[in-house]
Amino acid sequence: MPGLRRLLLLFFIASPLFAVGEDISQFYKNGMDAYKNGQYDLAIQEFESILSNNWDSSELYYNLGNAFFRSGNTAGAVWAFESCLKLSPTHSDAQYNLKLANLKVIDRMDLPDPPLY
């Protein structure tokens, strides 16, 4: 009987985790479908829903960065690509896209050289 109790307890503890995992998978699928259909704002919402559930991955940030970039949100794209690279520093596509996004930054400021006296 104690074995059955442990099994039932494990089932009830793990069930919500599987439900969250299914939600995350659905958000990701919805986000990818929206992105493929050119619905970048919807893709961003779906990917951000995953982040709000405390899930992250380099691929999630990479796809979020692409959606931000396509929607015209360069700052969001830079943030997402940098977040991707924090998790996966050798992600070559994110490195390339970050360079591309940084070229589109409009309000970049070049500071003057400090005086030499």
N, C-alpha and C positions, 0 to 999 in steps of 0.2 A: 504493500500500500504506500509506503513512503516514496518508492520509485515513481508511482503514478502521480503523486502530489508534485514531485519535482518536475516531472514531464509536463504536467498541466501548468505549473508556475512558469516554466521556461516558455511554453507556448504563448501564454498571456503576456509575458514580457516581450517576446520577440515579435509578436503579431504587429504592433504599431510600427516597429522598425521596418518590416517588410512593406507595410502600407506607405510609409514615407519614401522608401526606395522606389516603389512603383510610381508615386507622384513625381519624383525626381526624373525618372525615365520618361514619363509622359511630358513633363515640362521641356526636357531636352529634345525629345522628338518633335514637339510642337514648335520649339524654337528653330530647329533645323528646317522644318517644313516651311515655316514663315520666311526664313532667310532665303530659301531656294525660290520662293514665290515673290521675292522682292518686298516683302512686308517687314522691313527692318525694325520699325518701332515695335511691332508685335514680337519679333524675335528677341529684342532687347528685354521686353517685359518677361518673356518666358525664361530667359537665361538669368535675369535678376531674381526671379522667383526661386530658382535653385540656390542662388547665393543667400537669399533670405532664410533658407532652411539650413544654413550653416554647412553647405556642401560646396566644395570648390575643387577645381582641377585645372591643370594648365590648358587642356583642350577647351574647357568651358570659357576661361578667360580669353583664349585665342578667338573662339567663335563670337564671343561678346564684342571683342575688339573689332572684328570684321563687320559686325552689324552696326556698331557705333560709327565706324568709318564710312560705311555705305549710306548711313542716315545723315551724314554731314557733321556729326559730333566728333570733331578731331580730338578734343580734350578727353572725352570718354574713351576713344580708341587708344590714345597714348596710355592712359591709366590701365586699361585692360591688357594691352600688350606688355606693359611693364609688370603687371601682376602675373601674367603668364610666365614671364622670364624669371620672376622670383622663384616660382615653383619648378621651372624647367629651363635653366640658364642656356642650354644648348638648342633650344627650339628654334631652328633656323628660319622657319616661316614667320614666326613672331618677331625675330630679330629684323628681318627684311621689312615686314609691315610696320614695325615701330619706326624704322628709318624713314619709310614713306610717309607715315603720319606726321613725323616731326618736320618734314619738308613743308607740310601744309599749315603749320602753326603760324598764325598771323601776328600775334602780339609778342613775338620774341623780342627781347631787349638785349642789345649789345651794350655792355657797360663800358664807359671810357676807361682808358688805362689810368692808374693812379699817378699822381704827380711824382716826379723823380727828385725832388729836393729834400 
